[in-house]
């Protein structure tokens, strides 16, 4: 989510903002896309400014994405749900919260017991410390290092291609479901 900025408005919010989320999701899920459902609307520009997307993967994972460049406040959050845990990431505030069933090797975490229909469960909450670093500077430094040392980049050209391929599938879905008001 971002406040409106005329920069980058020649492309849709999918290629401007959501592309980064798509890349992260593809790197986490590592499965082929099974189905995409998408809706978007142009409000301030001639391309979608708000989009909501559901990506279903062959391995059963589902990703729900929302991007807007006409939000009242800037927000960069991701929530991951998996068996026995929830992970919340705030990329702007550089905060992470992990809530899960406590394991024997979990130390230095806040925990408490709750009663469920299947018995007592111990919930652990952790807030790992995230180093505050300039992500763009790190990305460029890594890229220069890959060139100078002839080593692979962190995000390969194949990764970029796959993210763009999914983005274009989303755009196609949106163009097929556009509603004129």
N, C-alpha and C positions, 0 to 999 in steps of 0.2 A: 504494500500500500504506500502511496506517495501523494503528496500534494501536487496540484497541477503545475507543470513547468513546460513551456513551449518547446524546450529542447527535446529532440527525439520523437516529436509527434507525427513525423512523416511515416512512422511505422506503428503497428498496433502495440497495445500494451503487452501482448504475448511476446513479441520480439524485443521490446524495450525492457520489461521487468521480469515477466514470467520465465523467460529463457534460462535465467540463472537457477530458478527453482527446479525447472525440468532437468537441468544438468545434475543438480544435487540428487534429485530423486532417482534418476537413471543410475548414478554411481552407487547409491545405497541398495536399490532393489535388485539390480543385475538379473533381469528377466525380460523377455520380449513382451511388448505391449499387446494385449488381447483386444481391448476396446477403449475408445475415447468418446466421452460425451462432453459437449461444450456449448456454452452460451456466452455471448458477449454483446456489448452495445457501445455504439459511438455516441458520445455525449458532447464533448468539446471539439472533437476532430472528425475527420472523415474515416477513421479506422477505429476499431474497438478500443475504448478507454477503460472499460471494466470487463473482466472475464471471469467466469467460473467454469472449472474443468474437473472432470473425474476421469482418471486413467486407471484402467483395470489391467493387471499383469497376468501372464500365464501361470505364475506361481501362487496366485491368490491374493497378492498384495493389492491394495487399492490406495490411490493418492487423490486427495481432493485439494485443488489449488484455487486460490482467489487472488487476482491481481487487479489493482485499480490505480490509475494515475490522477484520480480526482477525489482522493480521500481528504478528509479534514486534517488528518495527522499522518505522519510517517510511521510505518510499522513494518518490521521484517521479522516475522515469527514462523517457527516450524514446530509442529507437534507430531511426535511419533508414538504410535500405539502398537504394542506387540504383546504376546502372551506374558502375563505377570509383570508388565512394566509400562510406564508412560515416561516419555522424555520431552520436555519443553525447552526450546532454544529461542532466545531473543537475540538476534544478530546485531541489533542496534545497541541494546544495553549491555551486550556481551555477558549474558547470564544464561545459565542452564540449570534446570531442575530435573532430577531423576527420582521418580516415585516407583517403587517396585516391592515385590515380596522380598523380605530380608533373607540373605544367604549367609551361611556360616562364616564366609571370608569377608563379609561387609563390616568394615571398621570405620570409625570416625563418621558415622551417620546418625541422624536423629531417627529413632524408631519407636513404634508404639503398636500395641496389640488391638485387634478388632475381632469381634465375634461374627462369624458368617454362618450360613446354613450348613456348611461342611465342617465347621469347627473354627478354632482360633487361628488367625493369621497375623504375622508380624510384618508391618509395613515399614519400609526404610525410605527416608528422604535424604537425598544428597544434593548439594549445590556446588559442583566442581568449580574451581577458580579458573577463569578464562583469561589468558594474557591479553591485554589491550594492545593490539598492534594494527598498523595501517594495512588493510587487506590488499589494496591496490598496489602499494609499494612492495609487499611480499610477492604478489603475483608477478610484477615486472622484474623484480630481482631474481626470482626463480626462472623466469623466461630467459633473461640475459645469461644466467648461469648455464642453462640447458644449451644455449647457442655456443657459449665459450668453451664448454666442456664436452660438447657433442653427446649430451645425455638426453633421455626422453623428458618431455615436459610433463608437468603434473596432470594436466588435462590434455589428452592427445587429440590429434585432428579427427580421429574416429569418434571420440567422445563428443566433440563439438558438432560433428556431422549428425550423430544420432539425436542430439538435443534439437538441432535445427529441423531434422526430419519429423520429430514429434511435434514441434512448434507449428510446422506447416500443416500437419494433420489436424491440429487444433484449429488453425485458421480456416481450413477447409470445412470442418464441422460447423464452425460459427457462421461461415458464409451460407451454408445450407440450412441453417436454422434461424436466420435473421428475421426479426419481426419489425415491421414498420409501424410506427405509432403516429 
